[in-house]
């Protein structure tokens, strides 16, 4: 009996969602129009979510780096190192290593969106 009631409730929720989605079938018409300044709620939602992400910690990735260094770090590349020693280069050791960075695509996207929101909020009286 419990399963039947639960299923009936889910069916009702699904039909409400289906009716709501019917309003937004035209993909060319924006659901939110930030440029007119009429939708402050979308900006507030984005800022709230951005603060939540920053509080948890921005995503990071390892990137492979190849660089001339004063010391050995990671894998030593022999041939470029020998060439650097021959020309008396100060950073003689040519090394390949993985470097942890926050400069990744999703973080750049978050920053670009935040700058766009800042330009809208500075240009209009919200």
Secondary structure, DSSP 4 states (H G I P E B T S, - for coil): -HHHHHHHHHHHHHHHHHHHHHTT--TTS-S--TTTT--HHHHHHHHHHHHHHHHH----EEEEEEEEESS--SEE-HHHHHHHHHTT-SS-EEEEEEEEES-SHHHHHHHHHHHHHHHHHHHS--
